[in-house]
Amino acid sequence: MKYQICVSGAASGSTVQASHQLAFDLGKSIAEHGQTLVTGATVGLPWYAAQGAFSVQGKRGISVGFSPASSYREHVMVYRLPTVEFDYINFTGMAYVGRDVHLVRSSDAVITIGGRMGSLHELSTALESRKVCGVLLGSGGLADFVPTLLEHVEAPGTKEIIYDTDPTRLLEKVIAALDHKYADFQPLDDNSQVSPKRGG
């Protein structure tokens, strides 16, 4: 299966400088594994992840951005966000807070790298939504505080959070968890059709 894997991380701050290569490597690995990278179509660590996915020659995966803006013009002129590294941008028109919820709810898994309060919002939304969650330890910011935070703040699914210090190894663990979660899912083949229900 092809999964939508969200990379959540800081748009600015110290973790961007410290962990941009980790984010790049994570995005690249997502594309190389044939998965769909989804981000907030923003700058900082998510942008580096998008650049990583974009760098893969003949890539098997794609990069999708969820913008806080309502149009391409607003995305560029008002929010001043990037466009080149995305195969598709969903212009949510929900500003940052609403965009975060839409982004997470549209993802199969969320991987936190670095991060500030916005990433905490996305992680908490992912946990409450019972998404598969991965945390890249050693990337600074929120990511390195998640284990301590969740020792003191009760949240659903905390025992299932996947931790690792290596981007590719973490991704492979996340994909394995998704394979297990969706083991009973039977996708339609190309020749299958679903007939709409008719009213009685």
Backbone bond lengths (Angstrom), bond angles and torsions (degrees), N, CA, C in turn:
res aa  C-N    CA-C-N  psi(-1)  N-CA   C-N-CA  omega(-1)  CA-C   N-CA-C  phi
1 M - - - 1.451 - - 1.519 110.87 -
2 K 1.315 115.57 153.39 1.455 120.79 173.69 1.525 107.56 -101.89
3 Y 1.316 116.01 124.12 1.456 121.49 -177.43 1.520 111.47 -106.09
4 Q 1.327 115.64 154.01 1.457 122.14 173.14 1.527 107.33 -95.53
5 I 1.323 115.59 110.42 1.459 121.12 -174.73 1.525 109.18 -112.66
6 C 1.308 115.30 117.14 1.464 122.45 -177.90 1.523 110.01 -86.65
7 V 1.328 115.88 132.30 1.454 121.19 169.79 1.522 107.06 -104.44
8 S 1.322 115.31 117.12 1.450 122.93 -177.46 1.520 108.85 -111.03
9 G 1.337 117.42 128.00 1.457 119.75 -179.28 1.514 111.33 -167.68
10 A 1.319 115.44 175.60 1.459 121.74 -175.40 1.523 111.92 -66.52
11 A 1.336 115.34 138.90 1.457 120.88 174.45 1.525 111.10 -83.33
12 S 1.322 117.16 -21.40 1.462 121.30 179.06 1.527 107.98 -155.95
13 G 1.329 115.63 174.54 1.461 119.72 179.19 1.517 112.76 104.36
14 S 1.310 114.85 -178.00 1.462 121.35 -171.54 1.523 113.75 -64.13
15 T 1.331 117.84 -32.12 1.469 118.48 -177.01 1.523 112.37 -70.70
16 V 1.326 117.43 -21.94 1.468 119.61 178.00 1.527 110.04 -65.39
17 Q 1.310 115.84 -47.05 1.461 119.68 178.43 1.523 111.31 -66.63
18 A 1.322 116.54 -40.84 1.464 120.61 -174.45 1.528 112.70 -74.70
19 S 1.337 117.76 -31.62 1.470 120.21 -169.33 1.521 114.07 -123.10
20 H 1.341 117.83 15.91 1.462 118.62 -177.65 1.530 112.23 -62.75
21 Q 1.340 118.35 -33.78 1.463 119.75 179.22 1.525 110.99 -69.49
22 L 1.330 117.21 -36.24 1.460 120.36 176.19 1.525 110.51 -62.72
23 A 1.340 116.28 -41.75 1.464 120.36 178.69 1.519 110.68 -64.93
24 F 1.318 116.89 -43.88 1.461 121.67 177.89 1.529 110.29 -58.37
25 D 1.326 116.01 -47.36 1.466 120.64 -178.60 1.526 111.32 -63.91
26 L 1.342 116.70 -36.51 1.466 120.29 179.13 1.523 110.52 -66.40
27 G 1.329 117.43 -46.74 1.460 120.24 178.21 1.518 112.27 -61.96
28 K 1.321 115.95 -40.60 1.463 120.69 178.13 1.522 110.80 -62.30
29 S 1.319 116.70 -42.76 1.457 120.93 -179.51 1.527 111.57 -66.14
30 I 1.326 117.00 -37.37 1.468 120.47 177.73 1.527 109.99 -60.57
31 A 1.344 116.81 -44.71 1.472 120.42 178.41 1.527 111.17 -65.70
32 E 1.324 116.32 -42.79 1.467 120.10 -179.05 1.523 111.93 -64.45
33 H 1.327 117.19 -28.53 1.463 121.10 178.07 1.530 112.07 -86.17
34 G 1.343 117.13 5.87 1.458 120.74 175.73 1.506 114.78 74.91
35 Q 1.324 117.01 20.28 1.458 121.29 -178.99 1.530 110.89 -98.82
36 T 1.304 117.14 168.86 1.456 122.64 177.97 1.523 109.25 -98.53
37 L 1.319 116.16 118.82 1.465 121.41 174.92 1.522 108.28 -83.28
38 V 1.335 116.98 128.56 1.456 120.44 172.48 1.531 108.37 -121.92
39 T 1.316 115.62 136.47 1.460 122.33 178.41 1.524 108.66 -139.11
40 G 1.331 114.96 177.13 1.453 120.69 177.56 1.506 113.58 -80.41
41 A 1.327 118.67 16.93 1.472 123.74 178.98 1.520 110.64 51.43
42 T 1.326 115.11 39.84 1.449 120.35 -173.12 1.523 111.03 -119.97
43 V 1.322 115.99 -174.53 1.459 121.99 179.11 1.526 109.84 -89.38
44 G 1.326 116.88 -172.35 1.455 121.11 177.00 1.519 112.93 74.95
45 L 1.320 116.71 -146.00 1.467 121.33 -174.25 1.530 113.19 -62.17
46 P 1.343 119.98 -41.03 1.464 118.15 175.80 1.527 112.50 -60.78
47 W 1.322 117.16 -34.36 1.467 120.91 178.77 1.523 110.57 -67.60
48 Y 1.341 116.49 -40.86 1.461 118.94 176.67 1.530 110.70 -62.84
49 A 1.328 117.06 -37.43 1.463 119.97 176.70 1.528 110.11 -63.24
50 A 1.342 116.65 -42.24 1.467 120.70 178.01 1.527 110.73 -63.68
51 Q 1.338 116.72 -38.33 1.462 119.96 176.92 1.525 110.95 -63.86
52 G 1.327 116.35 -38.99 1.457 120.61 177.92 1.517 111.73 -61.45
53 A 1.340 116.50 -45.07 1.466 120.50 178.08 1.520 110.60 -64.22
54 F 1.330 116.43 -40.03 1.467 122.40 -178.34 1.521 112.05 -66.47
55 S 1.335 116.03 -25.54 1.470 120.56 -175.36 1.522 113.69 -76.92
56 V 1.319 117.75 -14.18 1.466 120.91 -174.77 1.524 109.50 -75.10
57 Q 1.318 116.07 120.13 1.459 121.66 179.08 1.527 109.67 -71.07
58 G 1.330 115.67 130.79 1.456 119.10 -179.40 1.512 111.98 57.65
59 K 1.337 115.96 39.14 1.470 121.32 -172.07 1.522 112.47 -59.40
60 R 1.304 114.62 146.96 1.459 121.39 178.94 1.523 111.12 -92.68
61 G 1.341 117.53 -22.67 1.454 121.42 178.74 1.515 110.88 -101.54
62 I 1.326 116.84 170.99 1.453 121.34 179.08 1.522 110.22 -127.12
63 S 1.334 115.24 166.27 1.460 122.12 -178.67 1.523 109.17 -119.53
64 V 1.336 115.99 123.06 1.462 122.40 -179.29 1.522 109.06 -120.66
65 G 1.324 116.63 132.44 1.453 121.50 178.22 1.515 111.25 -109.63
66 F 1.335 116.65 139.95 1.463 122.80 174.83 1.530 107.14 -108.32
67 S 1.311 115.91 104.59 1.455 121.35 -174.55 1.528 111.70 -87.09
68 P 1.339 116.95 146.13 1.464 119.81 172.85 1.528 112.00 -73.12
69 A 1.324 116.31 -15.06 1.465 121.55 -175.44 1.528 111.56 -81.66
70 S 1.333 115.25 164.37 1.462 120.68 179.15 1.526 112.54 -98.19
71 S 1.335 117.38 -5.24 1.456 120.85 -179.05 1.523 109.69 -157.78
72 Y 1.315 115.20 165.59 1.464 120.51 176.80 1.526 110.31 -59.80
73 R 1.317 115.83 -43.85 1.461 120.06 -179.38 1.531 111.35 -59.64
74 E 1.332 116.19 -46.53 1.466 119.82 -179.81 1.526 110.99 -65.67
75 H 1.313 116.08 -38.41 1.463 121.96 178.47 1.524 110.58 -56.67
76 V 1.335 116.03 -44.70 1.464 121.09 -176.24 1.527 112.57 -84.88
77 M 1.328 117.27 -47.00 1.455 121.39 -170.69 1.528 114.02 -83.42
78 V 1.326 116.72 -35.28 1.466 120.38 -177.47 1.523 111.05 -95.21
79 Y 1.330 116.71 -53.40 1.462 120.45 -177.63 1.525 112.68 -83.40
80 R 1.338 116.39 -20.73 1.468 122.38 179.95 1.531 111.80 55.70
81 L 1.308 114.31 55.05 1.463 121.59 -177.37 1.525 110.37 -110.50
82 P 1.326 117.26 156.76 1.470 121.92 -175.83 1.529 112.79 -73.88
83 T 1.334 115.59 162.87 1.469 120.97 179.90 1.522 113.59 -135.22
84 V 1.321 117.74 -28.69 1.466 121.92 -167.77 1.524 113.02 -62.09
85 E 1.319 117.59 -37.52 1.476 121.17 -170.28 1.530 114.36 -83.15
86 F 1.321 117.48 9.10 1.455 120.25 -175.37 1.535 111.29 -114.81
87 D 1.338 115.35 135.35 1.455 119.73 173.32 1.524 110.49 -75.32
88 Y 1.314 115.93 -26.71 1.465 121.15 -179.43 1.531 108.26 -155.90
89 I 1.333 116.52 141.20 1.464 121.22 175.14 1.523 108.87 -121.67
90 N 1.321 116.18 125.84 1.459 123.04 175.18 1.528 107.08 -91.83
91 F 1.319 117.69 110.34 1.459 121.84 179.84 1.534 107.99 -86.02
92 T 1.325 115.37 95.54 1.462 120.99 -171.08 1.523 113.50 -73.67
93 G 1.340 117.51 -30.94 1.456 120.70 -175.49 1.511 113.20 67.39
94 M 1.335 117.86 20.90 1.467 122.69 -173.32 1.519 113.60 -106.05
95 A 1.339 118.41 8.74 1.463 122.25 -173.08 1.532 108.55 58.68
96 Y 1.320 117.02 -172.61 1.467 118.67 -171.84 1.529 113.43 -70.09
97 V 1.328 116.79 -44.30 1.466 119.20 -175.02 1.522 111.22 -66.11
98 G 1.330 116.92 -46.79 1.462 119.91 178.33 1.515 112.08 -66.62
99 R 1.345 116.07 -39.30 1.462 120.05 177.02 1.519 111.27 -56.75
100 D 1.349 116.60 -42.24 1.458 120.53 -178.49 1.531 111.64 -57.81
101 V 1.322 116.09 -44.66 1.469 120.33 -178.89 1.523 110.34 -65.79
102 H 1.326 117.09 -45.46 1.469 121.18 179.79 1.526 110.60 -61.91
103 L 1.331 116.49 -41.57 1.460 122.42 179.06 1.527 111.10 -59.59
104 V 1.318 116.31 -50.42 1.468 120.70 -177.31 1.517 111.30 -67.76
105 R 1.333 116.91 -43.46 1.457 119.96 -177.92 1.532 111.68 -66.52
106 S 1.333 117.57 -22.39 1.461 121.95 178.86 1.525 112.77 -89.47
107 S 1.323 116.95 -0.38 1.469 121.90 -176.74 1.519 110.70 -104.00
108 D 1.327 114.97 152.33 1.469 120.05 172.91 1.518 111.04 -84.94
109 A 1.330 116.20 -30.84 1.463 121.59 -179.33 1.516 109.01 -147.10
110 V 1.330 115.91 155.24 1.462 122.26 178.07 1.523 108.45 -127.42
111 I 1.328 116.22 126.08 1.457 121.28 176.59 1.524 108.38 -111.68
112 T 1.327 116.18 123.10 1.462 122.10 -179.56 1.518 109.93 -95.32
113 I 1.336 115.19 128.87 1.457 121.15 176.20 1.527 107.22 -132.08
114 G 1.329 117.08 128.21 1.461 119.15 -174.64 1.515 108.67 57.98
115 G 1.309 116.45 -132.97 1.459 119.40 170.77 1.510 115.52 110.30
116 R 1.349 113.68 151.35 1.456 122.83 175.72 1.534 107.68 -128.84
117 M 1.324 118.31 -149.91 1.461 120.49 -175.23 1.523 112.27 -64.50
118 G 1.335 117.55 -37.16 1.461 119.55 178.18 1.521 111.99 -60.83
119 S 1.336 115.56 -39.00 1.473 119.79 177.62 1.520 111.24 -68.81
120 L 1.326 116.68 -33.01 1.466 120.02 175.93 1.520 109.91 -65.02
121 H 1.327 116.79 -39.76 1.465 120.86 176.47 1.525 110.41 -61.01
122 E 1.323 116.44 -43.24 1.459 119.88 179.94 1.522 111.44 -67.96
123 L 1.332 117.74 -39.68 1.458 120.42 178.49 1.524 111.26 -65.15
124 S 1.322 116.92 -44.58 1.470 119.51 -179.89 1.527 110.50 -64.61
125 T 1.338 117.24 -38.45 1.460 120.40 176.56 1.529 110.58 -63.92
126 A 1.336 116.37 -39.99 1.466 120.64 179.30 1.524 111.31 -64.64
127 L 1.324 116.75 -42.59 1.467 120.05 179.28 1.521 111.00 -64.87
128 E 1.333 116.88 -45.79 1.463 120.89 179.57 1.526 111.21 -65.19
129 S 1.330 116.60 -26.85 1.472 121.26 179.91 1.525 112.27 -90.74
130 R 1.334 116.16 3.76 1.472 122.66 179.01 1.524 112.47 58.82
131 K 1.338 116.26 38.29 1.448 120.56 174.90 1.531 109.63 -82.02
132 V 1.315 116.91 155.41 1.463 120.65 171.02 1.530 107.07 -68.87
133 C 1.338 116.42 128.17 1.467 120.84 -175.75 1.525 110.60 -120.74
134 G 1.322 115.51 132.36 1.452 121.65 174.19 1.514 109.78 -121.24
135 V 1.327 117.06 148.66 1.460 122.51 179.90 1.522 108.42 -131.25
136 L 1.330 116.07 124.99 1.460 120.83 179.28 1.524 109.09 -88.92
137 L 1.312 115.67 96.55 1.462 120.86 179.27 1.525 110.29 -67.14
138 G 1.334 115.68 148.29 1.448 120.60 -178.82 1.513 113.64 88.36
139 S 1.353 116.72 1.30 1.466 120.35 -179.30 1.525 111.87 -96.87
140 G 1.327 117.13 0.90 1.454 121.38 175.18 1.514 113.58 83.42
141 G 1.339 114.91 -177.86 1.457 121.01 175.83 1.513 113.57 55.26
142 L 1.322 115.28 -143.31 1.461 121.71 -177.77 1.519 112.21 -54.56
143 A 1.330 117.01 -43.03 1.470 120.75 -174.18 1.522 112.38 -52.11
144 D 1.317 116.45 -42.07 1.463 119.24 -177.11 1.520 113.03 -78.61
145 F 1.342 117.04 -13.41 1.460 120.74 178.43 1.525 113.26 -97.80
146 V 1.323 117.24 -9.69 1.463 120.34 -175.85 1.534 112.20 -56.77
147 P 1.350 120.41 -48.95 1.465 118.63 -179.48 1.525 113.01 -57.86
148 T 1.330 117.12 -42.83 1.469 120.48 179.47 1.522 110.98 -68.23
149 L 1.328 117.00 -43.55 1.456 121.33 179.98 1.519 111.50 -57.11
150 L 1.326 115.79 -45.54 1.459 119.73 -174.98 1.529 113.09 -79.91
151 E 1.327 116.74 -5.64 1.465 119.52 168.52 1.523 110.69 -73.82
152 H 1.332 116.51 -23.71 1.464 121.46 -173.37 1.519 113.93 -114.94
153 V 1.348 117.37 -14.26 1.458 120.93 -179.45 1.525 108.24 -122.33
154 E 1.318 116.10 117.59 1.461 120.43 -177.62 1.524 110.44 -72.71
155 A 1.318 115.99 134.60 1.461 122.14 178.92 1.524 108.82 -152.69
156 P 1.329 117.09 151.61 1.473 119.35 179.21 1.518 111.34 -70.42
157 G 1.318 115.58 145.97 1.460 120.36 172.25 1.511 116.47 75.83
158 T 1.336 117.87 10.64 1.463 118.66 -175.45 1.533 112.33 -66.98
159 K 1.321 117.31 -30.02 1.464 119.74 -179.34 1.519 112.05 -71.92
160 E 1.330 116.53 -17.82 1.464 120.42 -179.24 1.534 113.08 -95.09
161 I 1.335 117.95 -2.91 1.460 119.49 179.42 1.531 109.48 -61.82
162 I 1.319 116.04 137.71 1.461 122.11 -177.46 1.528 108.69 -101.46
163 Y 1.314 116.56 125.73 1.462 122.38 179.97 1.527 110.09 -115.00
164 D 1.331 115.55 142.56 1.460 120.46 170.99 1.522 107.82 -163.88
165 T 1.335 115.30 164.26 1.464 120.65 178.90 1.520 112.67 -104.32
166 D 1.321 117.11 -6.25 1.459 122.10 -178.11 1.532 109.49 -112.33
167 P 1.337 119.54 125.60 1.469 121.31 -175.83 1.524 114.55 -57.39
168 T 1.319 117.48 -47.30 1.461 120.05 -177.18 1.517 111.59 -69.43
169 R 1.317 116.50 -41.12 1.464 119.78 178.36 1.528 111.12 -63.65
170 L 1.331 116.40 -40.27 1.466 120.70 177.33 1.522 110.15 -63.36
171 L 1.322 117.04 -45.58 1.464 120.45 179.08 1.517 111.21 -58.79
172 E 1.312 117.47 -44.68 1.463 120.31 -178.62 1.524 111.52 -64.11
173 K 1.328 117.50 -35.12 1.465 120.87 175.27 1.534 110.50 -66.95
174 V 1.332 116.45 -39.67 1.463 120.83 178.78 1.526 110.13 -64.77
175 I 1.328 117.57 -44.51 1.461 120.82 178.65 1.534 110.64 -62.00
176 A 1.332 116.86 -41.20 1.470 120.32 178.10 1.523 110.68 -61.98
177 A 1.336 117.40 -40.26 1.461 121.26 178.34 1.531 110.74 -65.56
178 L 1.329 117.12 -38.05 1.462 120.49 177.27 1.524 111.14 -67.84
179 D 1.330 117.04 -40.81 1.464 120.48 176.49 1.527 110.49 -58.12
180 H 1.323 116.21 -41.27 1.467 120.77 178.67 1.529 110.69 -67.91
181 K 1.322 116.69 -43.21 1.466 121.14 -178.29 1.518 111.82 -62.42
182 Y 1.347 116.10 -38.96 1.458 120.80 -175.95 1.527 112.56 -104.62
183 A 1.322 116.90 25.24 1.470 120.93 -177.03 1.526 112.21 -60.48
184 D 1.326 117.72 -26.84 1.464 120.66 -177.71 1.525 112.79 -91.54
185 F 1.330 116.59 2.64 1.469 120.37 -177.58 1.515 110.28 -82.89
186 Q 1.314 115.95 129.38 1.462 121.22 179.11 1.524 108.96 -116.08
187 P 1.356 117.74 98.84 1.467 119.27 -179.96 1.521 111.49 -68.46
188 L 1.331 116.10 151.24 1.454 120.79 175.85 1.517 109.11 -73.21
189 D 1.341 117.03 142.95 1.460 118.29 174.10 1.525 109.09 -80.40
190 D 1.316 116.33 174.32 1.457 120.93 -173.45 1.526 113.53 -61.42
191 N 1.338 116.86 -24.08 1.456 120.10 -176.38 1.522 113.06 -96.21
192 S 1.339 116.37 -2.19 1.464 119.94 -177.38 1.514 110.01 -82.08
193 Q 1.317 115.65 149.08 1.441 121.66 175.43 1.515 109.23 -132.11
194 V 1.314 114.15 145.26 1.463 119.35 176.89 1.529 107.21 -105.23
195 S 1.297 116.04 120.98 1.463 119.76 -179.62 1.515 109.69 -82.68
196 P 1.319 117.14 131.61 1.463 119.16 178.09 1.519 111.61 -67.32
197 K 1.324 115.20 148.26 1.461 119.53 177.39 1.522 109.20 -71.66
198 R 1.324 115.66 139.87 1.452 120.00 179.73 1.523 109.10 -103.30
199 G 1.305 114.29 143.09 1.455 119.02 177.98 1.523 111.17 -69.63
200 G 1.357 116.53 148.32 1.448 120.24 -177.87 1.512 112.16 -88.88
